[in-house]
Amino acid sequence: MARMEPAPLTHHDSVLVRATPDEVYTLVSDVTRTGEWSPVCAECWWDAGEGPEVGARFTGRNVTPDRTWETRSEVVAADPGRAFAWSVGPGRVRWGYLMEPADGGTLLTETWEFTAAGQRYFEERFGPAAPQEVAARRRAAHEGIPVTLAAIKRILES
């Protein structure tokens, strides 16, 4: 019997920020500042002096009460004033920010997609515990995105 491909898991949320789309992009595309707003990612750095352009790679150090780990990511969208996104793994999880002018500021949307490939990786890595691990990542995205957006808004509006 053929195994069904898992559907990607997605989530997004938005906030209105009193800043221009270019100002928002400048902040969110500077991955070295991620620790200022992320509830999980304590710090990021560009690999080999790269910067916010498609194909650039960076490493992030994540910290929770249970563990600390690093991830490698690749920038997959770098459109100043419009979109910045990266793929963790790469190919396992896609995070991004979308910016659009709205009401004298910017509607900033954070997006999360846990890909089918990422879910298959979790099945291989965690075996029978994979569903719980996937649920934990989903919960972290749902809880973390509003916290992240509120922190970015606070930084841009201060």
Kinemage of the C-alpha trace (Angstrom):
@kinemage 1
@onewidth
@group {chain A} dominant
@subgroup {mainchain}
@vectorlist {calphas} color= white
{ca met a 1} P 0.000 0.000 0.000
{ca ala a 2} L 1.372 3.433 -0.976
{ca arg a 3} L 2.193 5.772 1.852
{ca met a 4} L 0.377 9.113 1.766
{ca glu a 5} L 2.499 12.238 1.638
{ca pro a 6} L 1.895 14.431 4.702
{ca ala a 7} L 0.258 17.767 3.979
{ca pro a 8} L 2.409 20.788 4.820
{ca leu a 9} L 1.472 22.435 8.115
{ca thr a 10} L 1.128 26.204 7.874
{ca his a 11} L 0.408 29.150 10.106
{ca his a 12} L 0.613 32.925 9.836
{ca asp a 13} L -0.306 36.036 11.753
{ca ser a 14} L -0.027 39.768 11.079
{ca val a 15} L 0.463 43.065 12.872
{ca leu a 16} L 0.208 46.685 11.747
{ca val a 17} L 3.521 48.499 12.330
{ca arg a 18} L 4.092 52.271 12.225
{ca ala a 19} L 7.120 52.003 9.911
{ca thr a 20} L 7.652 51.844 6.167
{ca pro a 21} L 7.921 48.491 4.411
{ca asp a 22} L 11.597 49.266 3.708
{ca glu a 23} L 12.266 49.967 7.410
{ca val a 24} L 10.545 46.711 8.363
{ca tyr a 25} L 12.499 44.772 5.749
{ca thr a 26} L 15.812 46.245 6.921
{ca leu a 27} L 15.118 44.989 10.429
{ca val a 28} L 13.723 41.512 9.723
{ca ser a 29} L 16.320 40.700 7.054
{ca asp a 30} L 19.136 41.374 9.528
{ca val a 31} L 19.254 37.855 10.948
{ca thr a 32} L 21.974 38.919 13.379
{ca arg a 33} L 19.224 40.749 15.327
{ca thr a 34} L 16.819 37.775 15.528
{ca gly a 35} L 17.590 37.221 19.213
{ca glu a 36} L 15.981 40.603 19.933
{ca trp a 37} L 12.520 39.348 18.953
{ca ser a 38} L 12.413 35.558 18.770
{ca pro a 39} L 11.211 33.612 21.813
{ca val a 40} L 13.321 30.594 20.732
{ca cys a 41} L 16.161 31.742 18.464
{ca ala a 42} L 18.709 33.367 20.756
{ca glu a 43} L 21.124 34.402 17.994
{ca cys a 44} L 21.949 34.057 14.304
{ca trp a 45} L 25.016 34.747 12.227
{ca trp a 46} L 25.723 34.801 8.517
{ca asp a 47} L 27.944 32.001 7.303
{ca ala a 48} L 31.160 33.166 5.579
{ca gly a 49} L 30.166 36.853 5.612
{ca glu a 50} L 27.009 36.415 3.569
{ca gly a 51} L 24.026 38.781 3.798
{ca pro a 52} L 20.317 38.994 3.060
{ca glu a 53} L 20.203 37.696 -0.508
{ca val a 54} L 18.692 34.574 -2.043
{ca gly a 55} L 21.065 31.651 -1.573
{ca ala a 56} L 22.842 33.149 1.448
{ca arg a 57} L 23.172 30.827 4.437
{ca phe a 58} L 23.083 31.491 8.137
{ca thr a 59} L 23.208 29.548 11.385
{ca gly a 60} L 20.827 30.037 14.280
{ca arg a 61} L 21.179 28.991 17.907
{ca asn a 62} L 17.870 28.056 19.492
{ca val a 63} L 17.295 27.793 23.224
{ca thr a 64} L 14.341 26.348 25.141
{ca pro a 65} L 14.153 25.181 28.756
{ca asp a 66} L 14.669 21.606 27.488
{ca arg a 67} L 17.553 22.007 25.056
{ca thr a 68} L 19.855 24.168 22.932
{ca trp a 69} L 20.504 23.416 19.263
{ca glu a 70} L 21.726 25.022 16.051
{ca thr a 71} L 20.132 25.051 12.621
{ca arg a 72} L 21.423 25.941 9.166
{ca ser a 73} L 19.140 27.999 6.945
{ca glu a 74} L 19.158 29.338 3.411
{ca val a 75} L 17.526 32.589 2.294
{ca val a 76} L 14.818 31.779 -0.275
{ca ala a 77} L 13.222 35.243 -0.674
{ca ala a 78} L 14.899 38.641 -0.371
{ca asp a 79} L 12.698 41.312 -1.937
{ca pro a 80} L 13.344 44.606 -0.091
{ca gly a 81} L 10.183 46.139 1.323
{ca arg a 82} L 8.097 43.112 0.317
{ca ala a 83} L 9.372 39.716 1.511
{ca phe a 84} L 12.158 37.972 3.370
{ca ala a 85} L 12.108 34.194 3.921
{ca trp a 86} L 14.419 31.305 4.689
{ca ser a 87} L 14.332 27.548 4.617
{ca val a 88} L 15.605 25.618 7.631
{ca gly a 89} L 17.329 22.361 6.902
{ca pro a 90} L 17.054 23.558 4.079
{ca gly a 91} L 13.724 22.229 2.848
{ca arg a 92} L 12.234 21.180 6.178
{ca val a 93} L 10.633 24.354 7.501
{ca arg a 94} L 10.078 27.680 5.757
{ca trp a 95} L 9.795 30.879 7.788
{ca gly a 96} L 9.143 34.282 6.294
{ca tyr a 97} L 7.958 37.844 6.575
{ca leu a 98} L 5.686 39.627 4.130
{ca met a 99} L 5.327 43.409 4.128
{ca glu a 100} L 2.622 45.479 2.515
{ca pro a 101} L 1.808 49.176 2.895
{ca ala a 102} L -1.295 49.718 5.043
{ca asp a 103} L -2.849 52.622 6.968
{ca gly a 104} L 0.268 54.803 7.002
{ca gly a 105} L 2.506 51.918 8.019
{ca thr a 106} L 3.119 48.306 7.131
{ca leu a 107} L 1.085 45.169 7.554
{ca leu a 108} L 3.762 42.683 8.622
{ca thr a 109} L 2.871 39.007 8.278
{ca glu a 110} L 5.008 36.199 9.639
{ca thr a 111} L 4.566 32.824 7.927
{ca trp a 112} L 5.521 29.289 8.892
{ca glu a 113} L 5.378 26.111 6.809
{ca phe a 114} L 6.453 22.716 8.104
{ca thr a 115} L 6.974 20.943 4.795
{ca ala a 116} L 6.179 17.353 3.896
{ca ala a 117} L 9.946 16.766 3.660
{ca gly a 118} L 10.368 18.149 7.169
{ca gln a 119} L 7.683 15.881 8.522
{ca arg a 120} L 9.270 12.854 6.818
{ca tyr a 121} L 12.603 13.852 8.389
{ca phe a 122} L 10.924 13.916 11.814
{ca glu a 123} L 9.447 10.453 11.175
{ca glu a 124} L 12.944 9.130 10.423
{ca arg a 125} L 14.609 10.960 13.302
{ca phe a 126} L 12.015 10.456 16.062
{ca gly a 127} L 10.246 7.259 14.970
{ca pro a 128} L 7.115 6.603 17.042
{ca ala a 129} L 7.606 9.915 18.908
{ca ala a 130} L 7.398 11.918 15.642
{ca pro a 131} L 3.723 12.955 16.037
{ca gln a 132} L 4.451 14.473 19.452
{ca glu a 133} L 7.559 16.248 18.114
{ca val a 134} L 5.626 17.635 15.132
{ca ala a 135} L 2.835 18.803 17.468
{ca ala a 136} L 5.400 20.537 19.692
{ca arg a 137} L 6.860 22.423 16.690
{ca arg a 138} L 3.366 23.390 15.539
{ca arg a 139} L 2.483 24.648 19.015
{ca ala a 140} L 5.748 26.619 19.182
{ca ala a 141} L 4.956 28.339 15.871
{ca his a 142} L 1.381 29.163 16.897
{ca glu a 143} L 2.528 30.558 20.250
{ca gly a 144} L 5.751 32.165 19.048
{ca ile a 145} L 4.598 34.099 15.992
{ca pro a 146} L 2.417 36.597 17.934
{ca val a 147} L 5.229 37.105 20.467
{ca thr a 148} L 7.716 37.698 17.652
{ca leu a 149} L 5.456 40.147 15.834
{ca ala a 150} L 4.774 42.128 19.020
{ca ala a 151} L 8.528 42.389 19.699
{ca ile a 152} L 9.298 43.516 16.131
{ca lys a 153} L 6.534 46.123 16.385
{ca arg a 154} L 7.948 47.365 19.700
{ca ile a 155} L 11.482 47.650 18.240
{ca leu a 156} L 10.318 49.499 15.111
{ca glu a 157} L 8.019 51.875 16.963
{ca ser a 158} L 10.369 52.803 19.808
